[in-house]
Amino acid sequence: MTAVTDQGPDHGHGPDHGAEDDGTGVRGHDGRRWDDGLIARRAEAAEAAQEHAEDRRTAQDDDAAETQVEAYGLPGGPLRPRLDALRELVGLSRARLDGDTLAEAGRVLDEAAARQRLSSRHTVVAVAGATGSGKSTLFNALAGVQISETGLRRPTTSAPIACSWTDGAAGLLDRLAIPGRLRRRPVQGGTAVDEALQGLVLVDLPDHDSAATGHRDQVDRVLALVDAVIWVVDPEKYADAALHERYLRPLAGHAEISFVVLNQIDRLSGEAADLVLDDLRRLLDEDGIAVGEHGDPGATVMSLSALTGAGVGDLRELLGRFVQSRTAAARRLSADVDAAAARLRPVYVAEGRPGLGERAREQFTDRLAEAVGAAAAGQAAEREWRRNAGRACGTPWLRLWRWYESTRQLGGLDLMAQALAPPEEELTARQRVEQAVRTLADDAVGGLPTPWAQAVREAAVNGAQGLPEALDELSRTAAAGGGGRSRGGSTDTGPVPAGPGGPITADGRGKRGSVPGGRGSAPVTGALASRGARPPRPAWWPAAVLAQASMTLLQIFGGLWLLGQIVGVLEPGLLTPALLMLAGVVGGPLVEWACAAAARGPARRYGQEAERRLREAAAGCGRARVLDPVAAELARYREVRERYVAVTEFSTTGG
């Protein structure tokens, strides 16, 4: 193409004088491209194809180099056990905590696993800042070449741009979703600083305060994946609330991987620059960010001018030492674990010492025993034992009188009235069981975090739904299955009579009359069954019965003798038959009194044994239905609490 010489002034109708073809279109001496239509479009297509080929070659070279880069392992150190503990913690908590609560911890585990599979020789550092802060200028100054576009037009950076000092970072850049056309290489002069920067991957981010929502989303996405961040602020907006509240304050735990750079100090005098830098440190302290001064761990805070180059060399040296330590990724992951653990603290850390003490267990057993009327049943069993002793060892005449009195009471309807538990007592028994469960749950969840307290209460309530029925069945089994001889010659066999708190019945499946406090039931069966059975007799009862029978025979023999003398059948002699009859009359009550005195001890032990069996049945039922599930939930909480302690125990950032 022949250059056109314009003899007159340039009115914008043709190319500049001396324009030349550079292979990608016609450019003038001022560097502006001359677009003449078809030729320019062909040149642009050729340029795009060449750029695409270069991107493919760059990606292939990076992939080839990536295969020779060792993966980011965690040999030793506290990070691996913390990640393992966090993984176990999440697994143990999925059934008790909702997905939103565990989402951040799951994201940290996923990102940690992804980072561990990638290069350990590279450190990814993002350059972030607000509009006009000069972050792109600083990015170019660190790279030593014009990579990121700078200028007055805003926003200048619309997509993340990466600059890698060495090969093998393709996997890391793919993770950041940075395309090949936005991956660059810096200018290296072979100095010691350049050697120290080997392994650095620098990423220029869009403005975090950009009016374009997509730009802010890209910033948030990349910041969650990089190993370190350089925050670039300027003297005008270093105190911007959006920067401190949206980024710096939530990332306070990431201070060790943060650089806060006050740019554009060339616009300030020396004293003004120091005042602004001090005020910046004050704001960072209010944000909770530890500033690393005098060798202390924390954020690096410094001032520089990316435009003039003042302080840029110091930053390059700091970055070199930071990259060569190869600890940035581990520090970032550790800080992420700290942040996740801090969010989970309210659902794992209890205020007090939750659990079930021995006193709470005993009180629960006492309440269940009271609900089933264990004490009243023992007293009734004792009375029944003494009544049977009186029947067996009492005088026939007294037994006949008692039988006569019982027949006068309308066929024994009073017995039925005693056996029928009023609905009020029945309802009270169920209420006592429910109250016992509620009190136990309250004692168990004291100080527990809300999710685990709710799990403990649910376990207690679920067990309480079948507790009255189970109490009835197990207490009936205990009452009917106890055996063996006790002190005083009595045996332990026999059912437990009904008590006023709701009788223990012969039916344990929730039928009518089966449940202490059952809904709409009349507990009759157990009382009738207990009335129909007799307590065991001690070994001395046959001798007492024989003695009582002898006294009765003496009375009968003496009476018949006297009758025979009266009618004249026998010879007169009143003294002997009168003495025999008197001995029988007096001896019978004496034998009955002696038997009653001898029966007190065995009867008391029989009643205590009946109460003990019923109490143990109630305790075993409550333990299986309520105590064990509650204890299991508390054990599960203690296990996850131990895992949580393991997550936070080896924190390197003080989180």
Order of alpha helices (4+ residues) and beta strands (2+ residues): beta-beta-beta-alpha-alpha-alpha-beta-alpha-beta-alpha-beta-alpha-beta-alpha-beta-beta-alpha-beta-alpha-alpha-alpha-alpha-alpha-alpha-alpha-alpha-alpha-alpha-alpha-alpha-alpha
